[in-house]
Amino acid sequence: MARLRWTLVLFALGIGLPALLIVQRATEALELEKAHRHETVAERVFDEMERTLSDFLLREESRPASDYDHARESVAAPEPLPESFARADEPFILGWFLLSATGPTHILAVEPHGRTQIEGALRAALTPGAVADDGVRSADREREDWMLGADARTPAPGRTRSLLRTGLDEEDLGQKRAQALAEPSPYEVLRNLNRAGSLRSERQNKALAKGSEKRTRAAHVAELERAPASAKDDALRAAAGFDDGAYAASPREPRIDADPASEARDEHEKKSESTTVDPLVGRTTSGGAIVLTRSAWRGTHVDRQGLVLDRARLIEWLGGRILGETGLAERASLDFTPHSSQPEKADYRYLHRFAEPFDGLIARLDLQPLPALAASRSIPTLAILLAVSVVIGLFAVDRMTRVVVEYAQRRSDFVAAVSHELRTPLTAIRMYGEMLRDGLVATEGKRAEYYATITDESERLSRLIDNVLEFSRLEQDRRELDLVVGGLSETVRAASEKLSAHAEREGFELVLDLPAALPRVHYDRDAITQIVFNLVDNALKYARDAERKRIEIQLSPRADGAELRVRDFGPGAPADQLNRIFEPFYRIGEELTRATEGTGIGLALVRELAIAMGGTANAIRPNSGGLEIVVSFASAD
């Protein structure tokens, strides 16, 4: 048994360790999937913002340059706004402007008091050294830092970066994601199919095409910073790059000396020539405005056109529109001051820098855990069920193995007991027979005693063989009963009379209590006889040393049939073994030290025969000692 249990332990380890590894890998995979899922949600949120900005930017870039000619009509904003501008209903637009190389600054303000705010934003955006509050550097420098890995926190324009996740260490998650990138995931497919991604890339490509222009303007601004200040319009035009040879075919004359006829001629030439418009480029000012400008080329003349946005209103509009439409308002929060010193705790945090020309905007999205997938919820349950199944299975295997081994041991003991039980009566029969044959018995009384002994041992041998054969037939389900309906008194009395002489020779008294008026039951005569023989024989063996050598055989009625009771006054059986004594081959005590003879199938055969007749067999311990076997029979009425 010890070797068998070690085998089961090794078997348990062989199943448990791989199962534990599988559960661990499944849990890690689900954590990685959860992180991917939250990252995908964050990217989709930012992509929706990018898409919204791209749609807005596409509309403004598609606006004809001639629409800005309305601004030339008056220095003050016309009332109401021209129809082409009035259709723009975004609450964050402050107004539009036109910077001309040959005229003053023209402004179309959405609100009457917005002109001053627009002028201040233009001055801040085109004045050297203007930097936004959040510390965002130029797009070119930021892109270089990102490519070189110099900036560990701020992502490149149009990029999203995860700052915080629960469940997996950032380094471990990075390694697992690097392994997962070998094959495209469904999230990557969704990401590649997203329209906002392509629009964002298109905007970035346009911004890259303007890189040389931005560097030229930066050099000119640095030079302008060292020059003395001039009138407001001249300074704006100069900061806008109108003095740069890249934007004019020849140096322009100062506006104060310009000839009115020459200006009119220039205007006519500009209107007669085709217009080429560059993409919008943006700059965030320290005053909370975003200035979008573009160059409109008419032949050799260039105008600066664009619009001014209120950064705070844009942020509020984006957050309310996107989070409200996606239903994430309760699980997500947006913060456009991502470098705050003490951000609130979040399970998942992502930082996104918008693509040009809105690269001055950096947003932080804090996500609370989204509802778990059904698979992730079932993993702990499946793991527990697997563990419980393994434990129950191993326990069942151990239990069954112990039962089989114990049963095999009992059969081995049974063979030894049967051999002994067969040898004992055969030895007695042979010895007395040889003595009678050889004339060694002198008196008639002795010869009669020897004849009786031979007869008793023969009957004992016959009962033993009958028990073995009967048990074999019952075990193989080949026993056919001849059931009749009637009372049990006559059959039990006849079997008891056959045993009375044998009981008297053993020094026992058989006491019968067999009333004639009993309920009718279904029974087999041979089976009843064998039950009585086995019960009396069992009492004779185990009560041999009892002080009161008395065996009581009683029949009594019951509500649903009748009962047969056989009681002795021997040592009885322990309470915890009253049910086990009916198991095949089971005998009380150790086989090597047991003094009582027997095969261990007598009481097992009693129970099997009782069950075959529709009854039961049980053992009880009377208060006065001994053992009482109760065989119950169901009523036939």
NUVOTOR-278284 format. One line per 3 residues: number of its first residue (from 1); their letters; for each residue x, y, z of C-alpha. Coordinates in steps of 0.1 Angstrom, whole numbers. Layout:
<sites>
NUM) A) X/Y/Z; ...
</sites>
This chain:
<sites>
1) MAR) 0/0/0; 29/24/7; 43/20/-27
4) LRW) 8/24/-42; 3/57/-23; 37/70/-35
7) TLV) 26/62/-70; -6/82/-65; 14/111/-51
10) LFA) 37/111/-81; 6/108/-104; -10/138/-85
13) LGI) 22/159/-91; 23/148/-127; -13/162/-132
16) GLP) -12/191/-107; 20/208/-119; 11/210/-156
19) ALL) -25/220/-146; -11/247/-124; 12/259/-152
22) IVQ) -18/260/-176; -39/280/-152; -10/304/-146
25) RAT) -4/309/-183; -41/313/-189; -43/339/-162
28) EAL) -13/358/-176; -29/356/-211; -61/370/-198
31) ELE) -43/398/-179; -25/406/-211; -57/405/-231
34) KAH) -73/427/-205; -45/452/-208; -48/450/-246
37) RHE) -85/456/-243; -81/487/-221; -54/500/-243
40) TVA) -75/495/-274; -104/513/-257; -81/542/-249
43) ERV) -67/543/-284; -102/542/-298; -112/571/-276
46) FDE) -82/591/-287; -88/580/-323; -123/594/-321
49) MER) -109/627/-309; -84/626/-337; -111/618/-362
52) TLS) -132/647/-349; -103/671/-352; -94/657/-386
55) DFL) -129/663/-398; -128/699/-385; -93/704/-400
58) LRE) -104/690/-433; -133/714/-435; -110/744/-427
61) ESR) -83/733/-451; -110/729/-478; -122/765/-472
64) PAS) -114/785/-504; -88/812/-499; -113/836/-514
67) DYD) -135/832/-483; -110/852/-464; -115/882/-488
70) HAR) -146/890/-467; -122/900/-440; -107/927/-462
73) ESV) -140/946/-463; -135/961/-429; -110/962/-401
76) AAP) -139/954/-377; -157/921/-380; -187/923/-402
79) EPL) -221/918/-386; -233/892/-391; -205/868/-401
82) PES) -204/858/-438; -224/826/-445; -194/804/-452
85) FAR) -180/812/-417; -213/813/-399; -219/776/-407
88) ADE) -190/767/-383; -208/761/-351; -180/747/-329
91) PFI) -180/766/-296; -142/767/-294; -137/789/-325
94) LGW) -127/825/-316; -125/837/-352; -105/839/-384
97) FLL) -77/862/-395; -59/873/-426; -23/886/-426
100) SAT) -14/903/-459; 20/915/-470; 4/946/-486
103) GPT) -22/955/-460; -33/955/-424; -43/925/-403
106) HIL) -79/915/-410; -100/896/-383; -134/880/-384
109) AVE) -143/874/-347; -172/851/-337; -180/873/-307
112) PHG) -178/911/-307; -151/912/-279; -131/884/-295
115) RTQ) -110/906/-317; -88/917/-289; -83/881/-278
118) IEG) -75/870/-314; -49/898/-318; -33/888/-285
121) ALR) -32/851/-296; -16/861/-330; 10/882/-312
124) AAL) 18/854/-288; 19/827/-314; 42/847/-338
127) TPG) 63/863/-312; 97/847/-306; 100/825/-274
130) AVA) 63/818/-271; 59/784/-254; 27/768/-241
133) DDG) 21/763/-204; 25/725/-206; 61/728/-217
136) VRS) 55/712/-251; 85/718/-275; 84/721/-312
139) ADR) 72/691/-332; 105/686/-349; 125/685/-317
142) ERE) 99/663/-300; 100/638/-329; 138/636/-326
145) DWM) 136/630/-289; 110/603/-293; 131/585/-320
148) LGA) 162/587/-298; 143/577/-267; 153/610/-249
151) DAR) 117/617/-237; 105/589/-215; 71/603/-207
154) TPA) 57/625/-235; 48/605/-266; 54/617/-301
157) PGR) 27/635/-320; -2/612/-328; 11/585/-303
160) TRS) -5/570/-272; 16/557/-243; 6/536/-214
163) LLR) 16/550/-180; 1/526/-155; -16/492/-155
166) TGL) -26/468/-128; -23/430/-128; 10/429/-147
169) DEE) 43/446/-142; 51/472/-169; 84/454/-178
172) DLG) 68/420/-179; 39/433/-199; 63/450/-223
175) QKR) 82/417/-229; 49/398/-234; 36/424/-258
178) AQA) 69/422/-278; 64/385/-281; 28/390/-291
181) LAE) 37/414/-319; 52/386/-339; 16/380/-352
184) PSP) -10/406/-356; -37/406/-329; -74/414/-335
187) YEV) -67/447/-317; -40/456/-342; -64/448/-370
190) LRN) -90/470/-356; -64/497/-351; -52/494/-387
193) LNR) -88/496/-400; -96/527/-380; -103/557/-402
196) AGS) -89/581/-377; -55/565/-379; -52/572/-416
199) LRS) -65/607/-412; -40/613/-384; -12/599/-406
202) ERQ) -22/622/-434; -21/652/-411; 14/642/-399
205) NKA) 27/638/-434; 14/673/-443; 31/687/-412
208) LAK) 64/669/-421; 62/686/-455; 61/719/-438
211) GSE) 92/712/-417; 116/733/-438; 92/762/-436
214) KRT) 90/760/-398; 127/760/-395; 131/790/-418
217) RAA) 104/809/-399; 122/800/-366; 155/814/-379
220) HVA) 137/846/-390; 119/849/-357; 153/847/-339
223) ELE) 166/875/-361; 134/895/-355; 138/892/-317
226) RAP) 171/911/-319; 155/939/-341; 137/969/-327
229) ASA) 99/967/-324; 77/984/-351; 40/989/-356
232) KDD) 17/960/-346; 7/949/-382; 43/952/-394
235) ALR) 55/931/-366; 29/904/-372; 36/903/-409
238) AAA) 73/902/-403; 69/874/-377; 47/856/-402
241) GFD) 77/854/-426; 67/880/-452; 102/894/-452
244) DGA) 117/860/-460; 128/855/-495; 111/821/-495
247) YAA) 77/837/-496; 82/865/-521; 98/868/-555
250) SPR) 115/901/-546; 119/922/-515; 88/943/-508
253) EPR) 89/980/-501; 78/992/-468; 41/997/-466
256) IDA) 43/1033/-455; 59/1043/-488; 37/1021/-510
259) DPA) 20/1037/-540; -19/1033/-538; -19/1026/-575
262) SEA) 7/999/-571; -13/983/-543; -44/982/-564
265) RDE) -24/967/-593; -11/940/-569; -46/932/-557
268) HEK) -58/928/-593; -28/905/-601; -35/884/-571
271) KSE) -72/879/-580; -64/871/-616; -39/844/-608
274) STT) -46/809/-594; -43/803/-557; -22/776/-541
277) VDP) -29/769/-504; -6/751/-480; -18/728/-452
280) LVG) -27/744/-418; 1/744/-392; -6/751/-355
283) RTT) 10/766/-325; -3/767/-289; 2/799/-270
286) SGG) 9/805/-234; -24/824/-231; -45/793/-238
289) AIV) -52/797/-275; -44/775/-305; -35/794/-337
292) LTR) -38/775/-370; -23/793/-400; -17/785/-437
295) SAW) -1/802/-466; -22/812/-496; -1/818/-527
298) RGT) -14/840/-556; 14/841/-580; 43/858/-563
301) HVD) 21/871/-534; 14/852/-502; -12/858/-475
304) RQG) -13/842/-441; -48/828/-434; -61/809/-404
307) LVL) -82/808/-373; -78/810/-336; -92/784/-312
310) DRA) -99/786/-275; -79/757/-260; -101/753/-229
313) RLI) -133/752/-249; -118/727/-273; -108/704/-245
316) EWL) -142/706/-229; -160/700/-262; -138/670/-271
319) GGR) -142/654/-237; -180/658/-235; -185/648/-271
322) ILG) -164/616/-271; -169/603/-236; -206/611/-237
325) ETG) -211/593/-270; -191/562/-261; -208/557/-227
328) LAE) -174/559/-209; -182/590/-188; -186/569/-156
331) RAS) -155/548/-162; -131/573/-178; -117/607/-170
334) LDF) -97/630/-193; -71/654/-181; -52/678/-204
337) TPH) -26/686/-178; -9/652/-179; 22/663/-160
340) SSQ) 4/673/-128; 24/665/-97; -2/644/-79
343) PEK) -25/627/-104; -54/606/-90; -50/569/-88
346) ADY) -61/549/-118; -60/512/-128; -52/521/-164
349) RYL) -36/553/-175; -27/564/-210; -10/595/-223
352) HRF) -17/608/-259; -2/636/-278; -24/648/-307
355) AEP) -11/649/-342; -1/681/-360; -13/708/-360
358) FDG) -27/700/-326; 5/686/-312; 4/712/-284
361) LIA) -24/692/-269; -15/663/-245; -43/643/-229
364) RLD) -42/618/-201; -70/592/-200; -76/574/-167
367) LQP) -97/542/-172; -114/522/-145; -115/484/-151
370) LPA) -140/475/-178; -164/446/-173; -145/414/-174
373) LAA) -149/389/-203; -168/357/-196; -136/338/-201
376) SRS) -117/358/-175; -145/353/-149; -146/315/-155
379) IPT) -108/309/-152; -108/309/-113; -140/287/-113
382) LAI) -125/263/-138; -92/262/-118; -111/254/-86
385) LLA) -132/228/-103; -101/212/-118; -84/211/-84
388) VSV) -114/197/-67; -118/171/-95; -82/161/-92
391) VIG) -84/158/-55; -117/138/-56; -104/116/-84
394) LFA) -72/108/-65; -91/101/-33; -115/79/-52
397) VDR) -86/60/-69; -69/56/-35; -101/44/-19
400) MTR) -109/20/-47; -74/7/-47; -75/1/-10
403) VVV) -108/-17/-13; -95/-39/-41; -63/-47/-22
406) EYA) -83/-54/10; -108/-75/-9; -79/-94/-26
409) QRR) -64/-100/9; -97/-113/22; -100/-137/-7
412) SDF) -65/-150/1; -75/-154/37; -107/-171/26
415) VAA) -88/-197/6; -66/-204/36; -97/-206/59
418) VSH) -116/-229/35; -86/-251/32; -84/-254/70
421) ELR) -122/-259/73; -121/-286/47; -92/-304/63
424) TPL) -106/-305/98; -138/-325/91; -120/-347/66
427) TAI) -93/-355/91; -119/-365/117; -139/-385/93
430) RMY) -108/-404/81; -95/-410/116; -128/-424/129
433) GEM) -134/-444/98; -100/-461/99; -105/-470/136
436) LRD) -139/-486/128; -125/-504/98; -96/-519/117
439) GLV) -118/-530/147; -100/-508/171; -133/-497/188
442) ATE) -141/-523/215; -175/-513/227; -208/-507/209
445) GKR) -212/-473/226; -179/-460/213; -188/-472/178
448) AEY) -221/-453/179; -203/-422/191; -178/-425/163
451) YAT) -205/-430/138; -223/-399/151; -191/-379/148
454) ITD) -185/-390/113; -221/-380/104; -217/-345/121
457) ESE) -184/-338/103; -199/-349/70; -228/-325/76
460) RLS) -204/-297/85; -184/-304/54; -215/-304/33
463) RLI) -227/-271/47; -193/-255/41; -193/-267/4
466) DNV) -229/-255/1; -220/-221/14; -191/-217/-10
469) LEF) -211/-228/-40; -241/-207/-30; -220/-176/-25
472) SRL) -203/-182/-59; -238/-184/-76; -250/-153/-59
475) EQD) -218/-134/-68; -222/-144/-104; -260/-137/-103
478) RRE) -268/-173/-112; -288/-182/-81; -325/-189/-90
481) LDL) -349/-188/-60; -381/-209/-58; -402/-183/-40
484) VVG) -434/-193/-22; -459/-174/-1; -466/-185/35
487) GLS) -454/-184/71; -419/-191/82; -425/-211/113
490) ETV) -425/-246/99; -394/-241/78; -374/-225/106
493) RAA) -385/-252/130; -374/-280/107; -340/-264/102
496) SEK) -336/-259/139; -344/-295/147; -316/-306/123
499) LSA) -292/-285/143; -304/-294/178; -282/-326/182
502) HAE) -251/-308/170; -258/-279/193; -263/-302/223
505) REG) -229/-319/216; -213/-284/216; -230/-278/250
508) FEL) -256/-253/237; -293/-250/242; -315/-240/213
511) VLD) -345/-220/225; -373/-216/199; -400/-190/199
514) LPA) -419/-197/166; -456/-185/167; -478/-200/141
517) ALP) -498/-168/134; -474/-148/113; -478/-125/83
520) RVH) -473/-143/50; -441/-135/32; -422/-145/0
523) YDR) -394/-170/8; -374/-199/-5; -373/-230/17
526) DAI) -336/-239/9; -326/-203/14; -343/-201/48
529) TQI) -327/-234/59; -293/-221/48; -298/-188/67
532) VFN) -307/-207/99; -278/-230/96; -253/-202/90
535) LVD) -267/-181/119; -266/-210/144; -232/-221/132
538) NAL) -219/-186/136; -233/-184/172; -218/-218/181
541) KYA) -183/-207/169; -182/-172/185; -201/-180/218
544) RDA) -181/-212/225; -165/-197/256; -196/-178/268
547) ERK) -208/-185/303; -244/-187/292; -245/-212/263
550) RIE) -279/-204/250; -290/-196/214; -324/-181/209
553) IQL) -343/-184/176; -374/-162/174; -399/-153/147
556) SPR) -420/-121/153; -445/-101/133; -438/-65/122
559) ADG) -460/-39/105; -448/-47/70; -438/-84/73
562) AEL) -420/-107/97; -386/-109/114; -362/-138/121
565) RVR) -340/-132/151; -310/-154/162; -292/-143/194
568) DFG) -262/-157/213; -246/-145/246; -210/-145/234
571) PGA) -186/-115/232; -205/-99/203; -190/-76/178
574) PAD) -176/-40/182; -201/-13/173; -181/0/144
577) QLN) -180/-34/128; -217/-44/130; -221/-36/93
580) RIF) -188/-49/81; -194/-84/94; -217/-89/65
583) EPF) -190/-81/40; -176/-111/20; -145/-127/36
586) YRI) -145/-103/65; -137/-117/99; -132/-99/132
589) GEE) -96/-99/144; -62/-106/127; -59/-137/106
592) LTR) -27/-150/122; -39/-146/158; -76/-155/153
595) ATE) -87/-185/174; -122/-188/160; -126/-209/129
598) GTG) -146/-198/99; -144/-187/63; -159/-152/64
601) IGL) -188/-159/40; -215/-172/64; -230/-138/73
604) ALV) -223/-124/38; -244/-152/24; -272/-145/49
607) REL) -275/-109/38; -273/-118/1; -300/-145/4
610) AIA) -322/-121/24; -318/-94/-2; -326/-119/-30
613) MGG) -359/-126/-12; -367/-89/-8; -356/-86/28
616) TAN) -327/-72/48; -302/-85/74; -287/-64/102
619) AIR) -268/-69/134; -275/-53/168; -258/-55/202
622) PNS) -283/-62/230; -278/-44/263; -273/-77/281
625) GGL) -245/-87/258; -240/-110/229; -249/-105/193
628) EIV) -283/-106/176; -289/-110/139; -322/-97/125
631) VSF) -334/-109/91; -365/-90/79; -390/-102/53
634) ASA) -415/-81/34; -452/-90/36; -467/-107/6
637) D) -502/-93/13
</sites>
